[in-house]
Amino acid sequence: MSSLLSMKNINELFNKHNVTFKKSLGQNFLIDKNALDRILIAADLKKDDICLEVGPGIGTLTKELAKKVKEVHAVEIDSRLIPILEETLSDHNNANIVNEDILNLDLSFLCDKELKVIANLPYYITTPIIYLLINSSLTISRMVFLVQKEVAQRFIAKKGSKHYGTTSITLQASAKVEYGFTVKSACFMPRPNVDSAVIIVKPIKNLDHNPIILERIVKKAFLQRRKKITNALSAPGDLAFSKDKWVGILDNCDISENMRPDNISIEKYIRLAKEVEMFS
């Protein structure tokens, strides 16, 4: 393994700034140069690009981004890491450090820019951040996320697989999602218990369906994923149409009432969302 920063280097940096790893924030810093180089390649960077990085940590990736693009806006929630980032990025005046929780940050200062997003995301906050960005008013051409491998498998899953579900459908209905490569746990410090993976997400512009209605349908369907789709959708709760009504809606979408939710394609769910919107 080719190390970008050794464990000794990182420990010395942390000791200098009196910082310890914070487990509650899911802090696992990438220390493998080969993995970092592959992330940079996946981002397809150009010199005029403007990047939003979520969770820069100690600035290892941020520094490489700053060498290659016009601007980097690095959003870090942990205030203890800001002095480290300031030191790491001291030679790069095109790197803007923002000490804030991305989920609470007003991103309007980026609305007039076309962005590429790079992020090493902890498990507990992965999905909310990705959906925040997908549903924002930002103009994003490409997003490269480093996430737990199991999460990546859910994001790219196809119908019939054990990982296929609400996340697979709603994300792939709004973006083209590709599996990049696996990153072994040994590439991080502290070393996590599981491997990670890089996914590439390219948002689809001008969606022809209502993503909120799609999510409501899919969530209801997968609450009872082993039931027939008609029974799952006609159960009490959201979108409370009668069973006969659902049979008619499904028939209009060329979906058999006997199918299971996990055997229905994303395209058919999108068609279903369009049909339901007419009755909502």
PLY file of the C-alpha trace (Angstrom):
ply
format ascii 1.0
element vertex 280
property float x
property float y
property float z
element edge 279
property int vertex1
property int vertex2
end_header
0.00 0.00 0.00
1.31 3.42 -0.96
0.58 5.86 1.86
-0.22 9.51 1.32
0.23 10.21 5.01
1.54 7.61 7.41
-0.22 6.84 10.65
2.77 8.41 12.41
2.34 11.62 10.39
-1.36 11.85 11.20
-0.83 11.12 14.89
1.83 13.85 15.01
-0.56 16.29 13.30
-3.35 15.41 15.73
-1.07 15.71 18.75
0.16 19.10 17.57
-3.40 20.42 17.43
-4.61 18.44 20.47
-7.21 16.53 18.42
-8.46 12.95 18.76
-10.58 10.90 16.37
-14.28 11.40 16.95
-16.18 8.13 16.55
-19.58 9.85 16.67
-18.73 11.66 13.40
-17.61 8.48 11.68
-14.12 9.86 11.11
-12.02 7.51 8.96
-9.36 9.37 6.99
-8.09 8.08 3.65
-4.33 7.45 3.76
-3.80 5.46 0.56
-2.42 7.40 -2.41
-3.57 4.91 -5.02
-7.18 5.17 -3.81
-6.96 8.96 -3.71
-5.57 9.10 -7.26
-8.41 6.90 -8.49
-10.96 9.19 -6.83
-9.43 12.16 -8.64
-9.66 10.28 -11.94
-13.30 9.37 -11.24
-14.06 13.06 -10.68
-12.86 13.86 -14.22
-11.44 17.18 -13.08
-10.76 20.17 -15.32
-8.77 23.29 -14.44
-11.88 25.51 -14.55
-13.95 23.21 -12.30
-15.49 24.35 -9.04
-15.65 21.61 -6.42
-17.71 21.19 -3.29
-16.07 18.78 -0.88
-18.06 17.44 2.05
-16.05 16.24 5.03
-12.48 17.20 4.06
-11.13 15.92 7.39
-7.45 16.83 7.50
-7.40 18.08 3.91
-5.57 15.24 2.18
-7.95 15.14 -0.79
-8.71 18.87 -0.57
-5.08 19.73 -1.21
-4.98 17.58 -4.35
-8.25 19.10 -5.59
-6.90 22.62 -5.05
-3.93 21.80 -7.29
-6.20 20.77 -10.14
-9.30 23.01 -10.14
-10.31 26.66 -9.99
-12.06 26.62 -6.61
-12.64 24.16 -3.77
-15.30 24.79 -1.12
-14.61 22.36 1.72
-17.40 21.93 4.29
-16.24 20.41 7.58
-18.54 19.95 10.60
-15.76 19.34 13.16
-14.41 22.69 14.35
-11.39 20.94 15.88
-10.13 20.11 12.39
-10.26 23.68 11.07
-6.73 24.62 12.31
-5.39 21.43 10.67
-7.13 22.29 7.41
-5.79 25.84 7.55
-2.29 24.43 7.93
-2.73 21.77 5.24
-4.18 24.24 2.74
-2.02 27.26 3.61
-0.42 27.22 0.13
-3.74 27.17 -1.72
-5.73 30.40 -1.75
-8.37 28.80 -3.99
-9.56 26.57 -1.11
-12.42 27.95 0.96
-12.93 26.20 4.33
-16.47 26.28 5.74
-16.98 25.09 9.32
-20.61 23.93 9.18
-22.91 20.92 9.03
-23.70 20.45 5.34
-27.30 19.54 6.24
-27.79 22.97 7.83
-25.65 25.06 5.50
-27.23 27.65 3.19
-25.75 26.60 -0.15
-27.08 29.60 -2.06
-23.53 30.99 -2.36
-22.90 28.16 -4.84
-26.10 28.48 -6.86
-24.51 30.47 -9.68
-21.75 27.88 -10.20
-21.65 24.53 -11.96
-20.23 22.09 -9.43
-18.56 18.77 -9.01
-19.03 17.24 -5.58
-16.48 15.01 -3.83
-17.15 13.45 -0.44
-15.93 10.78 1.95
-19.19 10.16 3.78
-19.66 8.42 7.15
-22.33 5.73 7.20
-24.82 7.47 9.47
-25.19 10.52 7.23
-24.54 9.16 3.72
-28.07 8.97 2.36
-29.35 12.31 3.77
-26.40 14.19 2.26
-26.74 12.57 -1.16
-30.46 13.31 -1.29
-29.91 16.84 -0.05
-27.58 17.48 -2.97
-29.70 15.64 -5.55
-32.80 17.63 -4.55
-31.05 20.99 -4.14
-31.18 23.88 -6.60
-27.45 23.52 -7.21
-26.17 22.80 -10.71
-24.14 19.62 -10.27
-22.56 17.77 -13.18
-20.96 14.92 -11.26
-20.67 13.63 -7.71
-18.06 11.18 -6.45
-18.81 9.61 -3.09
-16.69 7.32 -0.93
-19.15 5.28 1.13
-19.41 1.93 2.89
-19.45 -0.87 0.32
-22.81 -2.21 1.47
-24.35 1.25 1.02
-22.85 1.49 -2.47
-24.42 -1.86 -3.33
-27.84 -0.50 -2.35
-27.34 2.58 -4.49
-26.59 0.59 -7.66
-28.88 -2.40 -7.04
-31.17 -3.70 -9.79
-34.58 -5.34 -9.46
-34.60 -8.80 -7.97
-31.42 -8.37 -5.92
-31.36 -8.42 -2.13
-30.06 -4.83 -2.04
-32.85 -3.45 -4.25
-35.20 -1.12 -2.42
-36.33 2.45 -1.81
-32.84 3.94 -1.97
-31.94 2.09 -5.19
-35.08 3.22 -6.98
-35.35 6.82 -5.84
-31.66 7.57 -6.42
-31.43 5.88 -9.82
-34.64 7.61 -10.92
-32.92 10.97 -10.32
-29.37 10.19 -11.41
-27.13 7.85 -13.34
-25.28 5.87 -10.68
-22.10 3.88 -11.35
-19.97 1.69 -9.10
-16.40 2.94 -9.33
-14.15 0.67 -7.29
-13.71 -0.94 -3.89
-11.49 0.70 -1.26
-10.17 -1.73 1.35
-10.49 -0.90 5.04
-6.68 -0.84 5.34
-6.68 2.38 3.28
-8.14 4.35 6.20
-7.09 5.59 9.61
-8.59 4.62 11.97
-9.24 1.36 10.14
-13.00 0.70 9.83
-14.53 -2.74 10.23
-15.77 -2.92 6.62
-14.57 -2.04 3.13
-15.73 1.06 1.31
-16.48 1.85 -2.32
-16.51 4.81 -4.66
-19.71 5.58 -6.55
-20.16 8.12 -9.33
-23.49 9.95 -9.44
-24.57 12.10 -12.40
-27.84 13.95 -11.67
-30.51 13.83 -14.37
-31.66 17.27 -15.44
-35.34 18.09 -15.99
-36.94 14.99 -14.44
-40.20 13.97 -16.09
-41.73 12.62 -12.88
-42.47 13.91 -9.38
-39.72 12.46 -7.11
-41.80 13.06 -3.96
-44.67 10.94 -5.26
-42.23 8.28 -6.44
-40.67 8.09 -2.98
-44.08 7.80 -1.31
-45.05 4.91 -3.60
-41.78 3.05 -3.23
-41.61 3.46 0.54
-45.12 2.07 0.89
-44.42 -0.81 -1.48
-41.23 -1.86 0.32
-42.77 -1.76 3.77
-44.14 -5.15 2.72
-41.69 -6.19 0.02
-42.68 -9.87 0.20
-46.35 -9.14 -0.48
-47.93 -8.73 -3.89
-47.65 -5.15 -5.06
-51.43 -4.66 -5.01
-51.68 -5.72 -1.37
-48.67 -3.66 -0.34
-49.97 -0.47 -1.95
-53.58 -0.88 -0.83
-52.60 -1.34 2.83
-53.72 1.43 5.23
-51.57 4.53 5.34
-50.25 6.87 2.68
-51.85 6.90 -0.80
-54.93 5.18 0.55
-56.64 4.25 -2.71
-58.93 1.25 -2.74
-57.56 -2.10 -3.88
-59.64 -1.93 -7.06
-58.24 1.53 -7.77
-54.70 0.26 -7.38
-55.44 -2.69 -9.67
-56.56 -0.24 -12.34
-53.53 2.04 -11.86
-51.13 -0.90 -12.05
-52.86 -2.21 -15.16
-52.44 1.20 -16.83
-48.72 0.94 -16.11
-48.44 -2.63 -17.45
-47.55 -3.93 -13.98
-49.04 -7.27 -12.93
-50.98 -7.04 -9.66
-49.27 -10.28 -8.57
-45.71 -8.96 -8.81
-43.58 -8.42 -5.72
-42.21 -4.89 -5.11
-38.60 -6.00 -5.54
-39.26 -7.43 -9.00
-40.61 -4.21 -10.51
-38.15 -2.13 -12.52
-37.25 1.49 -11.82
-38.80 2.48 -15.14
-42.11 0.90 -14.12
-42.04 2.68 -10.74
-41.48 5.99 -12.53
-44.43 5.23 -14.79
-46.47 4.40 -11.69
-45.53 7.75 -10.09
-46.74 9.59 -13.19
-50.04 7.70 -13.13
-50.57 8.28 -9.39
-49.84 12.00 -9.79
-52.97 12.27 -11.92
-55.05 11.13 -8.93
-53.23 13.10 -6.21
0 1
1 2
2 3
3 4
4 5
5 6
6 7
7 8
8 9
9 10
10 11
11 12
12 13
13 14
14 15
15 16
16 17
17 18
18 19
19 20
20 21
21 22
22 23
23 24
24 25
25 26
26 27
27 28
28 29
29 30
30 31
31 32
32 33
33 34
34 35
35 36
36 37
37 38
38 39
39 40
40 41
41 42
42 43
43 44
44 45
45 46
46 47
47 48
48 49
49 50
50 51
51 52
52 53
53 54
54 55
55 56
56 57
57 58
58 59
59 60
60 61
61 62
62 63
63 64
64 65
65 66
66 67
67 68
68 69
69 70
70 71
71 72
72 73
73 74
74 75
75 76
76 77
77 78
78 79
79 80
80 81
81 82
82 83
83 84
84 85
85 86
86 87
87 88
88 89
89 90
90 91
91 92
92 93
93 94
94 95
95 96
96 97
97 98
98 99
99 100
100 101
101 102
102 103
103 104
104 105
105 106
106 107
107 108
108 109
109 110
110 111
111 112
112 113
113 114
114 115
115 116
116 117
117 118
118 119
119 120
120 121
121 122
122 123
123 124
124 125
125 126
126 127
127 128
128 129
129 130
130 131
131 132
132 133
133 134
134 135
135 136
136 137
137 138
138 139
139 140
140 141
141 142
142 143
143 144
144 145
145 146
146 147
147 148
148 149
149 150
150 151
151 152
152 153
153 154
154 155
155 156
156 157
157 158
158 159
159 160
160 161
161 162
162 163
163 164
164 165
165 166
166 167
167 168
168 169
169 170
170 171
171 172
172 173
173 174
174 175
175 176
176 177
177 178
178 179
179 180
180 181
181 182
182 183
183 184
184 185
185 186
186 187
187 188
188 189
189 190
190 191
191 192
192 193
193 194
194 195
195 196
196 197
197 198
198 199
199 200
200 201
201 202
202 203
203 204
204 205
205 206
206 207
207 208
208 209
209 210
210 211
211 212
212 213
213 214
214 215
215 216
216 217
217 218
218 219
219 220
220 221
221 222
222 223
223 224
224 225
225 226
226 227
227 228
228 229
229 230
230 231
231 232
232 233
233 234
234 235
235 236
236 237
237 238
238 239
239 240
240 241
241 242
242 243
243 244
244 245
245 246
246 247
247 248
248 249
249 250
250 251
251 252
252 253
253 254
254 255
255 256
256 257
257 258
258 259
259 260
260 261
261 262
262 263
263 264
264 265
265 266
266 267
267 268
268 269
269 270
270 271
271 272
272 273
273 274
274 275
275 276
276 277
277 278
278 279
